[in-house]
Amino acid sequence: MAKMVPIPQPTARRLRVYAFDPNASLDLGSAKFSHATIALAWSDPTEEPISVGPVNEYLEVIDIDPASRQFYPPLDLNAPDVLGQDGLPPSEGDPRFHQQMVFAVAMKTIKLFERALGRKVIWAPAWDDDEKTYVPTLKLRVYPHALREANAYYSRDKRALLFGYFNATQRAAGASWIFTALSHDIIVHETTHAILDGLHPRYSEPTSIDSLAFHEAFADIAALFSHFQLYEAVYDYIEKNAGHLDQIGLLSGLAGQFAKGTSGHPSLRDFIDTKPDANLIENTDEPHDRGSILVAAVFDAFLSIYSARTGDLLRMCGIQMGATGPLHPDLVARLTGEATKSADHVLRMCIRALDYLPPVDVRFGEFLRAIITADADLIPDDRLNYRLAFIEAFRRRGIFPEHCLSMSPDNLLWDAADPDLTISDIDAEGMNLVPQYRRSDIVRTAEENRRKVWYWLTQPELRLAGPPNAADEQRFAAFRANARAVFAHDHACTGARLTAYLADIDADLTWLGISEPDREKLAADLGAAPTHFARWETFLKVLTDPTRATNVVSDKNVDRAWERELGLFFQRPSDNPLYTIRGGMSGLSVEVASVRTTRRAGPDGQDIRQLVIEITQRRQGYFDPKVQAASDATPPPQGTFPKGDFIFRGGATIIIDLRDNTLRYVITKRIDDDVRLDRQRQHLLAPEAMGFTYDPAAAKEPFAMLHRM
């Protein structure tokens, strides 16, 4: 009998969705492309398989409808009847299709971001108040019928996407009930909020007029450019408009059915206008309206890039600029290909820029600098003038970065890091930079690396007493590096492991002058410490006490060069002690928000591998500048820490080139920048400044409040 060859597996799982929303399928002009099919990988050996829900490595769809007290049965995407017809057919009345659509569109958005970022998407971790540390969020929950209201939002508190449904108040919607879970734009928008929160958790804080507006703008950018992945819709649009993309229509607006059902407008937001106003941004405060200016600038750049890529095609066909006649179908197809390619390039430029932004208090002008720098790193030769298109578009909308000599591409690049700073001692921390493929391994490795960087940053400056001795110094350095590595793990220094570790270092502790009674007390105190932070503080308390570790000297001279570069403080500065920053045994508190590796490929074979580290520091802010000055200068009573009116943050994004282990950029927001502090103070005191997000009840859900406005 002949040997049977295994039947090959399918390459993709195809799922049908609404290309825009149900209303587009009722319009004769858009009905022919109102449905789309999303192709997801059939199987990925690095991810868990899709199960009933749907549930996979990233998402968990849970269909509970609190308003009607219903639990809708979960969809099984592996059922033969579902597989045999590319998923369930689009339907407003079948909750299982709603589950399918939110899952498919959210996964398509996730994969788009991963392709541009060069790594897996990781959700924002949750704070564990018992352990005093962050715990990973493995899956983002998705609720297709969470709210009976005209709203949908990413919940930071629940780490979930909540979609609402409501009774339409306008006949133009074409339906009695409108489900936000059936709007392609809204799903992409909310998923982008969740992805951006995982990358930059502090961007949801109302630190400036641009902060929440940037969140809204970037979510709109992702939703808007997702339209240009729909080939049939782009083809029809280009055919009807003689090759032009600067006409108001289905491609340029967002959430059409939602807008028609609430306000009667054709779209929630539209980003085509013929006359950009550079002064408009100065008088626009509302986050959606201000964010729309940024989206319009990006869309302007796209239109310029599309025109540059297609100008020769139109000229070869003898078509004059501004012509309105019909085009040959072959030309329409070529123009459609250029439009989809240009949109993909523009969106990827924007996504890559997210790694080149400061970790706090983002501004629109900094986003432009990040776009230019990230693109120059990956594609040094800008033959098609993409970067100039962005610069011109931002300039026309009045978006200018601060502290730049001019708007030329070379002046917009982030400044290179101080060449005198080295990162060679990071290698001693034993970070795991080996590429991981399973997302669970990536999450675990990222957390371990984050802790190791925190220990590296917060280690006190210690040296041995007595004359220098190379062998002893090497032994002491190895002892400290090993201690940081051990304490960086959650459970590596508890119970039997703690006993074994202390037995291993007993000779070293004796060598450092720590007596037997003190060693026994150290063991007891470490065993009682509830978290790895507390264990580290307990360990340092012994090493920095000259009466207990008699052979160790604490050096108060911290590396001021690193402080200047990062814009943070590890020890209190002498001229302004900043008692509004919390301190401990290891110095002033800092937070390592994330440590992530990236690998990106350029069009000409470029291979960029980077390590991106985000570090932040918190300072108590006061609405009264006099109270601020007094609190900064006055030490609080022993055992207490002042609570200000708001939180002011500084921080830095460190970008390291892993190809040669060099420090490329340190993108900084200084913690002692009193001008920026006063701007945040004035912003929060303004009536339209979204200061509600500092209310304890509202702070957890800024996007819920934003989307109700």
C-alpha positions as CSV (number, residue, x, y, z in Angstrom):
1,M,0.0,0.0,0.0
2,A,1.3,3.4,-1.0
3,K,2.5,5.7,1.8
4,M,-0.1,8.4,2.4
5,V,1.2,12.0,2.4
6,P,-0.3,14.1,5.2
7,I,-3.0,16.5,4.1
8,P,-1.6,20.0,4.5
9,Q,-3.3,22.3,7.0
10,P,-5.1,25.4,5.8
11,T,-2.9,28.5,5.8
12,A,-5.6,30.9,7.1
13,R,-8.8,31.0,9.2
14,R,-11.1,33.3,7.3
15,L,-13.8,35.2,9.2
16,R,-16.4,37.5,7.7
17,V,-17.1,40.9,9.2
18,Y,-18.7,44.2,8.3
19,A,-16.2,46.3,6.3
20,F,-17.5,49.4,7.9
21,D,-20.8,48.9,9.8
22,P,-24.3,47.5,9.1
23,N,-25.5,50.8,7.7
24,A,-23.0,50.6,4.8
25,S,-24.5,47.3,3.6
26,L,-27.9,49.1,3.2
27,D,-26.5,51.8,0.8
28,L,-26.5,50.9,-2.9
29,G,-23.3,52.7,-3.4
30,S,-21.4,50.7,-0.8
31,A,-23.3,47.4,-0.5
32,K,-21.0,45.6,-2.9
33,F,-18.0,46.1,-0.6
34,S,-19.8,46.4,2.7
35,H,-18.6,42.9,3.8
36,A,-15.0,41.9,4.2
37,T,-13.1,38.7,5.1
38,I,-10.3,38.8,7.6
39,A,-7.6,36.1,7.3
40,L,-6.0,35.1,10.6
41,A,-3.2,32.4,10.9
42,W,-4.8,29.0,11.0
43,S,-2.3,27.8,13.6
44,D,0.8,29.3,15.1
45,P,3.1,27.0,17.0
46,T,4.1,29.9,19.3
47,E,0.4,30.5,20.4
48,E,-2.3,28.6,22.1
49,P,-5.1,27.4,19.7
50,I,-8.4,29.2,19.5
51,S,-11.0,27.8,21.8
52,V,-14.7,28.5,22.4
53,G,-15.5,32.1,23.2
54,P,-13.6,32.9,21.1
55,V,-10.5,32.8,23.3
56,N,-6.8,32.8,22.2
57,E,-3.4,33.9,23.4
58,Y,-4.5,37.6,23.4
59,L,-8.2,37.9,23.8
60,E,-11.1,36.4,25.8
61,V,-14.5,37.2,24.5
62,I,-17.1,37.1,27.2
63,D,-20.7,37.8,26.1
64,I,-22.6,39.0,29.2
65,D,-25.3,41.5,28.7
66,P,-25.9,43.1,32.2
67,A,-28.8,45.4,31.0
68,S,-30.9,42.4,29.9
69,R,-29.4,39.9,32.3
70,Q,-28.4,37.6,29.5
71,F,-25.4,35.4,28.9
72,Y,-25.1,34.6,25.2
73,P,-23.6,31.2,24.4
74,P,-19.9,31.5,23.2
75,L,-19.0,30.9,19.6
76,D,-16.9,27.9,18.6
77,L,-14.9,29.0,15.6
78,N,-13.7,25.4,15.1
79,A,-17.2,24.1,14.5
80,P,-17.4,22.6,11.0
81,D,-20.5,24.7,10.0
82,V,-18.5,27.8,11.0
83,L,-15.3,26.8,9.3
84,G,-17.2,25.8,6.1
85,Q,-18.5,29.2,5.4
86,D,-15.7,31.5,6.5
87,G,-17.3,32.2,9.8
88,L,-20.8,33.2,10.5
89,P,-22.4,35.5,7.9
90,P,-22.8,39.1,9.0
91,S,-25.9,39.6,11.1
92,E,-27.1,42.4,13.4
93,G,-29.4,39.9,15.2
94,D,-27.0,37.1,16.0
95,P,-24.9,37.7,19.1
96,R,-22.5,35.0,18.0
97,F,-21.6,37.1,14.9
98,H,-21.0,40.0,17.2
99,Q,-18.5,37.8,19.1
100,Q,-16.9,36.8,15.8
101,M,-16.5,40.4,14.6
102,V,-15.0,41.9,17.7
103,F,-12.5,39.0,17.9
104,A,-11.5,39.1,14.2
105,V,-11.1,42.9,13.9
106,A,-9.3,43.2,17.2
107,M,-6.9,40.4,16.2
108,K,-6.3,42.0,12.8
109,T,-5.4,45.3,14.6
110,I,-3.0,43.4,17.0
111,K,-1.2,41.7,14.2
112,L,-0.8,45.0,12.3
113,F,0.8,46.6,15.4
114,E,3.1,43.6,15.9
115,R,4.3,43.8,12.3
116,A,5.3,47.5,12.7
117,L,6.7,47.2,16.2
118,G,8.8,44.1,15.6
119,R,7.5,42.2,18.6
120,K,4.5,40.8,20.3
121,V,1.8,43.0,21.8
122,I,1.7,42.9,25.6
123,W,-1.2,44.4,27.6
124,A,-0.7,46.9,30.4
125,P,0.1,45.1,33.7
126,A,-2.2,45.4,36.7
127,W,-1.0,46.7,40.1
128,D,-1.1,44.1,42.9
129,D,-1.4,46.2,46.1
130,D,-0.7,43.1,48.3
131,E,2.6,42.3,46.6
132,K,3.4,46.0,45.8
133,T,4.3,45.2,42.3
134,Y,2.8,44.8,38.8
135,V,1.4,41.5,37.6
136,P,1.1,40.7,33.8
137,T,-2.3,40.9,32.0
138,L,-2.2,37.8,29.9
139,K,-5.5,38.2,28.1
140,L,-7.6,41.3,27.3
141,R,-11.3,40.6,27.9
142,V,-13.8,41.7,25.3
143,Y,-17.5,42.2,26.1
144,P,-19.6,42.8,23.0
145,H,-22.7,43.8,24.9
146,A,-21.3,45.3,28.1
147,L,-23.3,48.6,28.1
148,R,-26.8,49.7,27.1
149,E,-25.6,53.2,26.1
150,A,-24.1,55.0,23.1
151,N,-20.6,54.3,24.2
152,A,-17.7,51.9,23.9
153,Y,-14.4,52.2,25.7
154,Y,-11.2,50.5,26.8
155,S,-11.4,49.9,30.6
156,R,-8.1,50.4,32.3
157,D,-9.6,49.1,35.6
158,K,-10.9,45.8,34.1
159,R,-8.3,45.5,31.4
160,A,-11.2,44.9,28.9
161,L,-12.9,46.3,25.9
162,L,-16.5,47.2,26.7
163,F,-18.9,47.7,23.8
164,G,-22.3,49.3,24.1
165,Y,-25.6,49.2,22.2
166,F,-28.4,51.7,22.1
167,N,-31.7,52.7,20.6
168,A,-31.1,55.0,17.7
169,T,-32.6,58.5,18.0
170,Q,-32.1,59.4,14.3
171,R,-33.8,57.7,11.4
172,A,-30.7,58.1,9.2
173,A,-29.0,55.2,11.1
174,G,-31.1,52.7,9.2
175,A,-31.7,50.6,12.3
176,S,-33.6,50.7,15.6
177,W,-30.7,49.4,17.6
178,I,-27.1,50.2,17.0
179,F,-24.3,47.9,18.2
180,T,-20.9,49.4,18.6
181,A,-19.5,45.9,18.4
182,L,-20.5,45.8,14.7
183,S,-18.5,49.0,13.9
184,H,-15.2,48.2,12.3
185,D,-13.9,51.6,13.2
186,I,-14.9,51.5,16.9
187,I,-13.4,48.1,17.4
188,V,-10.0,49.2,15.9
189,H,-10.2,52.4,17.9
190,E,-10.8,50.7,21.3
191,T,-8.2,48.0,20.6
192,T,-5.7,50.7,19.8
193,H,-6.4,52.3,23.1
194,A,-5.5,49.0,24.8
195,I,-2.3,48.5,22.8
196,L,-1.2,52.1,23.4
197,D,-1.9,51.7,27.2
198,G,0.3,48.6,27.2
199,L,3.1,50.6,25.5
200,H,2.8,53.8,27.5
201,P,0.6,53.4,30.7
202,R,1.1,57.0,31.8
203,Y,-0.3,58.5,28.6
204,S,-3.8,58.3,30.1
205,E,-3.0,60.9,32.6
206,P,-4.1,64.5,31.9
207,T,-0.7,66.0,32.1
208,S,-1.2,68.6,29.3
209,I,-3.6,69.7,26.6
210,D,-2.0,67.1,24.3
211,S,-2.0,64.0,26.5
212,L,-5.5,62.5,26.3
213,A,-5.8,64.1,22.8
214,F,-2.9,62.0,21.6
215,H,-4.6,58.8,22.9
216,E,-7.7,59.7,20.9
217,A,-5.8,60.8,17.9
218,F,-3.7,57.6,17.6
219,A,-6.7,55.4,18.0
220,D,-8.4,57.4,15.2
221,I,-5.3,57.1,13.0
222,A,-5.4,53.3,13.3
223,A,-9.1,53.2,12.5
224,L,-8.9,55.6,9.6
225,F,-6.0,53.8,7.9
226,S,-7.6,50.4,8.4
227,H,-10.1,51.6,5.7
228,F,-7.3,51.5,3.1
229,Q,-6.8,47.7,3.7
230,L,-10.2,47.2,2.1
231,Y,-9.2,46.9,-1.6
232,E,-12.7,46.9,-3.1
233,A,-13.7,50.0,-1.1
234,V,-10.5,51.8,-2.1
235,Y,-11.0,50.8,-5.8
236,D,-14.6,52.1,-5.8
237,Y,-13.6,55.3,-4.1
238,I,-10.8,56.0,-6.6
239,E,-13.0,55.0,-9.6
240,K,-15.7,57.5,-8.5
241,N,-13.3,60.3,-7.8
242,A,-11.0,60.0,-10.8
243,G,-8.0,58.9,-8.8
244,H,-8.3,61.5,-6.1
245,L,-8.4,60.7,-2.4
246,D,-9.1,64.2,-1.1
247,Q,-12.9,64.0,-1.3
248,I,-15.1,63.5,1.7
249,G,-16.6,60.0,1.7
250,L,-16.7,56.6,3.3
251,L,-12.9,56.3,3.5
252,S,-12.3,59.6,5.2
253,G,-14.8,59.4,8.0
254,L,-15.2,57.3,11.1
255,A,-18.2,55.4,12.7
256,G,-20.8,56.4,10.2
257,Q,-23.8,54.4,11.7
258,F,-22.9,55.5,15.2
259,A,-22.9,59.2,14.2
260,K,-26.1,58.8,12.2
261,G,-27.9,57.2,15.1
262,T,-26.9,59.8,17.7
263,S,-26.5,63.1,15.9
264,G,-27.6,62.5,12.3
265,H,-24.2,63.5,11.0
266,P,-22.7,61.3,8.2
267,S,-19.7,60.4,10.4
268,L,-18.4,60.8,13.9
269,R,-15.3,62.5,12.7
270,D,-14.1,63.3,9.1
271,F,-10.5,64.2,8.3
272,I,-10.8,65.9,4.9
273,D,-10.7,69.7,4.7
274,T,-9.5,71.8,1.9
275,K,-7.9,74.6,3.9
276,P,-5.7,73.7,6.9
277,D,-5.6,76.4,9.5
278,A,-2.2,76.6,11.3
279,N,-3.9,78.7,14.1
280,L,-6.7,76.3,14.9
281,I,-4.7,74.2,17.3
282,E,-4.1,77.2,19.5
283,N,-7.8,77.5,20.3
284,T,-8.8,73.9,20.4
285,D,-8.9,72.2,23.9
286,E,-11.4,69.4,23.7
287,P,-9.4,66.1,23.4
288,H,-11.3,64.7,20.4
289,D,-11.3,68.0,18.5
290,R,-7.6,68.6,19.3
291,G,-6.7,65.0,18.4
292,S,-8.5,65.5,15.1
293,I,-6.0,68.1,14.1
294,L,-3.2,65.6,14.6
295,V,-5.1,62.9,12.6
296,A,-5.7,65.4,9.8
297,A,-2.0,66.2,9.7
298,V,-1.1,62.5,9.3
299,F,-3.8,62.1,6.6
300,D,-2.4,65.2,4.8
301,A,1.0,63.5,4.8
302,F,-0.6,60.3,3.3
303,L,-2.3,62.3,0.6
304,S,1.0,64.0,-0.3
305,I,2.8,60.6,-0.4
306,Y,0.0,59.1,-2.5
307,S,0.1,62.0,-5.0
308,A,3.9,61.6,-5.3
309,R,3.7,57.9,-5.9
310,T,1.0,58.2,-8.5
311,G,1.9,61.4,-10.4
312,D,3.9,59.5,-13.0
313,L,1.1,57.0,-13.7
314,L,-1.4,59.9,-14.3
315,R,1.1,61.7,-16.6
316,M,1.8,58.6,-18.6
317,C,-1.9,58.2,-19.1
318,G,-2.2,61.8,-20.2
319,I,-4.4,62.8,-17.3
320,Q,-4.1,66.4,-16.1
321,M,-4.1,67.4,-12.5
322,G,-7.7,68.0,-11.3
323,A,-9.3,66.0,-14.1
324,T,-12.7,64.5,-13.3
325,G,-13.3,62.1,-16.2
326,P,-13.5,58.3,-15.9
327,L,-10.3,56.2,-15.6
328,H,-9.3,53.0,-17.3
329,P,-9.9,50.0,-15.0
330,D,-6.3,49.0,-15.2
331,L,-5.2,52.4,-14.1
332,V,-7.8,52.4,-11.2
333,A,-6.3,49.0,-10.1
334,R,-2.7,50.5,-10.2
335,L,-3.8,53.6,-8.2
336,T,-5.6,51.4,-5.7
337,G,-2.5,49.4,-5.2
338,E,-0.5,52.6,-4.6
339,A,-3.1,53.9,-2.2
340,T,-3.2,50.8,0.0
341,K,0.6,50.6,0.0
342,S,1.0,54.3,0.9
343,A,-1.5,54.0,3.7
344,D,0.3,50.9,5.1
345,H,3.6,52.7,5.0
346,V,2.2,55.8,6.8
347,L,0.5,53.8,9.5
348,R,3.7,51.7,10.1
349,M,5.7,54.9,10.4
350,C,3.3,56.2,13.1
351,I,3.4,52.9,15.0
352,R,7.2,52.6,14.9
353,A,7.4,56.1,16.3
354,L,5.7,54.9,19.6
355,D,9.0,53.4,20.7
356,Y,10.7,56.8,20.3
357,L,8.5,58.9,22.5
358,P,9.1,59.9,26.2
359,P,7.3,57.7,28.7
360,V,5.2,60.6,30.2
361,D,3.5,63.8,29.1
362,V,3.6,63.3,25.3
363,R,3.2,66.3,23.0
364,F,2.2,66.4,19.3
365,G,5.5,67.9,18.3
366,E,7.4,65.1,20.0
367,F,5.3,62.6,17.9
368,L,6.6,64.3,14.8
369,R,10.2,64.0,16.0
370,A,9.6,60.4,16.9
371,I,8.3,59.7,13.4
372,I,11.3,61.3,11.7
373,T,13.9,59.7,14.0
374,A,12.4,56.2,13.9
375,D,12.1,56.3,10.1
376,A,15.6,57.7,9.6
377,D,17.0,54.8,11.8
378,L,15.3,52.2,9.7
379,I,15.4,53.8,6.2
380,P,18.4,56.3,6.1
381,D,17.8,57.2,2.5
382,D,14.4,58.9,2.2
383,R,14.3,58.7,-1.6
384,L,10.5,59.2,-1.8
385,N,10.5,62.1,0.7
386,Y,8.1,60.6,3.2
387,R,9.7,62.5,6.0
388,L,9.3,65.8,4.2
389,A,5.6,65.0,3.6
390,F,5.1,64.6,7.3
391,I,7.0,67.7,8.2
392,E,5.0,69.8,5.7
393,A,1.7,68.4,6.8
394,F,2.4,69.1,10.5
395,R,3.7,72.6,9.7
396,R,0.5,73.4,7.8
397,R,-1.6,72.3,10.9
398,G,0.4,74.4,13.3
399,I,2.1,71.5,15.0
400,F,5.7,72.5,16.0
401,P,8.1,70.7,18.4
402,E,9.6,72.6,21.2
403,H,13.4,73.3,21.4
404,C,14.1,72.7,17.7
405,L,16.1,75.1,15.7
406,S,14.1,74.5,12.5
407,M,11.7,72.1,10.9
408,S,14.3,70.5,8.7
409,P,14.6,66.7,9.0
410,D,18.1,66.7,10.5
411,N,17.0,69.2,13.2
412,L,13.9,67.1,14.1
413,L,16.0,64.0,14.9
414,W,16.3,63.2,18.6
415,D,19.7,64.2,19.9
416,A,22.2,61.4,20.3
417,A,22.9,60.2,23.8
418,D,26.0,61.5,25.7
419,P,28.9,59.5,24.2
420,D,30.6,59.5,27.6
421,L,27.9,57.3,29.1
422,T,28.4,53.6,28.8
423,I,26.0,50.7,29.4
424,S,28.6,48.0,29.8
425,D,27.5,47.4,33.4
426,I,24.0,46.5,32.3
427,D,25.5,43.3,30.8
428,A,26.4,42.2,34.3
429,E,22.8,42.1,35.3
430,G,22.3,39.0,33.2
431,M,19.3,40.2,31.2
432,N,17.8,37.7,28.9
433,L,17.9,39.2,25.4
434,V,17.6,35.9,23.5
435,P,14.6,36.1,21.2
436,Q,11.5,34.5,22.6
437,Y,8.6,33.2,20.4
438,R,5.9,32.1,22.8
439,R,4.0,35.1,24.1
440,S,3.9,33.7,27.6
441,D,7.7,33.4,27.5
442,I,7.9,37.0,26.2
443,V,5.8,38.3,29.0
444,R,7.8,36.4,31.6
445,T,11.2,37.5,30.2
446,A,10.0,41.1,29.9
447,E,9.1,41.2,33.6
448,E,12.3,39.6,34.7
449,N,14.3,42.1,32.6
450,R,12.3,44.9,34.0
451,R,13.1,43.9,37.5
452,K,16.8,43.5,36.7
453,V,17.0,47.0,35.2
454,W,15.2,48.4,38.3
455,Y,17.8,46.8,40.6
456,W,20.6,48.0,38.4
457,L,19.2,51.6,38.5
458,T,18.5,51.7,42.3
459,Q,21.6,50.0,43.6
460,P,23.4,52.2,46.1
461,E,26.9,53.2,45.4
462,L,28.9,50.9,47.7
463,R,32.6,50.2,48.0
464,L,34.9,48.2,50.3
465,A,36.6,50.0,53.2
466,G,40.4,50.1,53.1
467,P,42.8,50.4,50.2
468,P,41.7,49.2,46.8
469,N,42.3,45.6,45.9
470,A,41.4,44.3,42.4
471,A,40.6,40.8,43.6
472,D,38.4,42.0,46.5
473,E,36.6,44.5,44.3
474,Q,35.9,41.9,41.7
475,R,34.5,39.6,44.5
476,F,32.4,42.4,45.9
477,A,31.0,43.3,42.4
478,A,30.1,39.6,41.8
479,F,28.4,39.4,45.2
480,R,26.2,42.4,44.5
481,A,25.4,41.3,41.0
482,N,24.4,37.9,42.3
483,A,22.2,39.5,45.0
484,R,20.4,41.6,42.5
485,A,19.7,38.6,40.3
486,V,18.4,36.6,43.2
487,F,16.1,39.3,44.6
488,A,14.8,40.2,41.1
489,H,12.8,37.0,41.1
490,D,9.4,36.7,42.8
491,H,9.9,33.4,44.7
492,A,13.7,32.8,44.4
493,C,14.4,34.2,47.8
494,T,11.8,32.7,50.1
495,G,11.5,29.6,52.2
496,A,14.1,26.9,51.4
497,R,15.6,29.0,48.6
498,L,16.2,31.9,51.0
499,T,17.9,29.5,53.5
500,A,20.1,28.0,50.7
501,Y,21.0,31.5,49.4
502,L,22.0,32.8,52.8
503,A,24.1,29.7,53.4
504,D,25.8,30.3,50.1
505,I,26.7,33.9,50.9
506,D,27.5,33.4,54.6
507,A,31.2,33.6,54.0
508,D,30.8,36.8,52.0
509,L,28.6,38.4,54.7
510,T,31.3,37.5,57.3
511,W,34.0,39.0,55.0
512,L,31.9,42.2,54.8
513,G,32.1,42.5,58.6
514,I,28.5,41.3,59.4
515,S,28.4,39.5,62.8
516,E,26.7,36.2,63.4
517,P,23.8,37.8,65.4
518,D,23.3,40.3,62.6
519,R,23.3,37.6,60.0
520,E,20.7,35.7,62.0
521,K,18.5,38.8,62.2
522,L,18.9,39.4,58.5
523,A,17.7,35.9,57.8
524,A,14.6,36.5,60.0
525,D,13.9,39.9,58.5
526,L,14.2,38.6,55.0
527,G,11.8,35.7,55.8
528,A,9.2,38.1,57.1
529,A,9.5,40.6,54.2
530,P,6.3,40.2,52.0
531,T,7.6,41.3,48.6
532,H,10.8,41.3,46.6
533,F,11.0,45.1,47.1
534,A,10.8,44.7,50.8
535,R,13.5,41.9,50.8
536,W,15.8,44.2,48.7
537,E,15.3,47.1,51.1
538,T,16.0,44.8,54.1
539,F,19.2,43.5,52.5
540,L,20.4,47.0,51.7
541,K,19.6,48.2,55.2
542,V,22.3,45.9,56.5
543,L,24.8,46.6,53.7
544,T,24.5,50.4,54.1
545,D,24.7,50.3,57.9
546,P,28.4,51.0,58.9
547,T,27.8,49.5,62.4
548,R,26.7,46.2,60.9
549,A,28.6,45.9,57.6
550,T,31.9,47.2,58.9
551,N,33.9,46.5,55.8
552,V,31.5,48.4,53.5
553,V,31.3,52.1,52.8
554,S,28.3,53.9,51.3
555,D,29.4,56.4,48.6
556,K,26.9,59.3,48.5
557,N,28.4,60.6,45.2
558,V,25.9,59.1,42.7
559,D,26.5,59.2,39.0
560,R,25.3,62.7,38.2
561,A,26.0,62.2,34.5
562,W,23.3,59.5,34.4
563,E,21.0,61.7,36.4
564,R,21.4,64.6,34.0
565,E,20.8,62.4,31.0
566,L,17.7,60.6,32.4
567,G,16.2,63.7,34.0
568,L,15.7,61.8,37.3
569,F,17.4,61.7,40.6
570,F,18.7,58.6,42.5
571,Q,19.8,60.6,45.5
572,R,18.4,64.0,46.6
573,P,20.2,66.9,44.9
574,S,21.9,69.3,47.3
575,D,20.6,72.5,45.9
576,N,16.9,71.4,45.8
577,P,16.3,68.2,47.9
578,L,12.8,67.6,46.4
579,Y,11.3,66.0,49.4
580,T,8.2,65.6,47.3
581,I,9.9,62.5,45.7
582,R,9.6,59.4,47.9
583,G,12.9,57.9,49.0
584,G,14.1,54.6,50.6
585,M,17.2,52.7,51.5
586,S,18.3,52.5,47.9
587,G,17.7,56.2,47.2
588,L,14.9,58.0,45.6
589,S,12.1,55.9,44.1
590,V,12.0,55.2,40.4
591,E,9.8,53.0,38.3
592,V,11.0,50.9,35.4
593,A,7.8,50.9,33.3
594,S,8.9,48.4,30.7
595,V,11.9,46.7,29.1
596,R,11.3,45.4,25.6
597,T,13.3,44.2,22.6
598,T,12.4,44.9,19.0
599,R,13.6,43.7,15.6
600,R,12.6,45.6,12.5
601,A,13.4,45.0,8.8
602,G,13.7,47.8,6.3
603,P,12.9,47.7,2.6
604,D,16.6,47.4,1.6
605,G,17.5,44.6,4.0
606,Q,18.1,46.7,7.0
607,D,18.0,44.8,10.3
608,I,17.4,47.0,13.4
609,R,17.6,45.3,16.8
610,Q,16.9,47.5,19.8
611,L,16.4,47.4,23.5
612,V,13.9,50.0,24.7
613,I,13.7,50.9,28.4
614,E,11.2,53.3,29.9
615,I,11.9,54.8,33.4
616,T,9.7,57.2,35.3
617,Q,9.8,59.0,38.6
618,R,6.9,60.5,40.6
619,R,6.8,63.8,42.4
620,Q,3.9,65.3,44.4
621,G,2.5,68.4,42.8
622,Y,0.6,71.2,44.4
623,F,-1.8,73.8,42.9
624,D,-0.3,76.5,45.1
625,P,3.3,77.3,43.9
626,K,4.2,78.5,47.4
627,V,3.1,75.2,48.9
628,Q,5.1,73.4,46.2
629,A,8.3,75.2,47.0
630,A,7.9,74.6,50.7
631,S,7.1,70.9,50.3
632,D,10.1,70.5,48.0
633,A,12.4,72.0,50.5
634,T,11.1,70.7,53.8
635,P,11.7,67.1,55.0
636,P,8.4,65.5,56.1
637,P,8.0,64.1,59.6
638,Q,9.7,60.7,60.2
639,G,7.7,57.9,58.8
640,T,5.3,60.1,56.7
641,F,5.2,61.2,53.1
642,P,3.3,64.3,51.8
643,K,0.3,63.8,49.5
644,G,0.0,66.5,46.9
645,D,-2.9,67.8,44.9
646,F,-1.8,65.9,41.8
647,I,1.0,63.6,40.5
648,F,3.8,65.1,38.4
649,R,6.0,62.7,36.6
650,G,9.4,62.8,34.8
651,G,11.1,60.0,33.0
652,A,13.2,58.8,30.1
653,T,13.0,56.4,27.2
654,I,16.4,54.7,26.7
655,I,17.1,53.2,23.2
656,I,20.0,50.8,23.0
657,D,21.3,49.4,19.7
658,L,21.8,45.7,20.3
659,R,23.9,45.2,17.2
660,D,26.9,47.0,18.8
661,N,25.5,47.5,22.4
662,T,25.6,51.3,22.1
663,L,23.4,53.9,23.7
664,R,21.6,55.6,20.9
665,Y,19.0,57.9,22.5
666,V,17.8,59.1,25.8
667,I,14.4,60.9,25.3
668,T,13.8,62.8,28.5
669,K,11.1,64.6,30.5
670,R,12.9,66.1,33.5
671,I,11.4,65.6,37.0
672,D,12.8,69.0,38.1
673,D,11.3,70.9,35.2
674,D,9.3,73.5,37.0
675,V,8.1,75.1,33.8
676,R,6.5,71.9,32.8
677,L,5.2,71.4,36.3
678,D,3.5,74.8,36.2
679,R,2.0,74.0,32.8
680,Q,0.4,70.8,34.2
681,R,-0.8,72.8,37.2
682,Q,-2.5,75.4,35.0
683,H,-3.9,72.7,32.7
684,L,-5.5,70.9,35.7
685,L,-6.9,74.2,37.0
686,A,-8.6,75.0,33.7
687,P,-12.3,74.1,33.6
688,E,-11.9,72.2,30.4
689,A,-8.7,70.4,31.4
690,M,-10.2,66.9,32.1
691,G,-9.0,67.2,35.7
692,F,-11.8,64.7,36.6
693,T,-9.3,61.9,35.9
694,Y,-7.6,62.7,39.2
695,D,-10.8,62.0,41.0
696,P,-10.3,58.6,42.7
697,A,-13.5,57.2,41.1
698,A,-12.8,58.5,37.6
699,A,-9.1,58.1,37.4
700,K,-9.3,54.4,36.6
701,E,-11.6,55.0,33.6
702,P,-10.5,58.1,31.7
703,F,-11.6,56.6,28.4
704,A,-15.2,56.0,29.6
705,M,-15.5,59.6,30.6
706,L,-13.8,60.8,27.3
707,H,-16.2,58.9,25.1
708,R,-19.3,60.2,27.0
709,M,-18.4,63.8,26.2
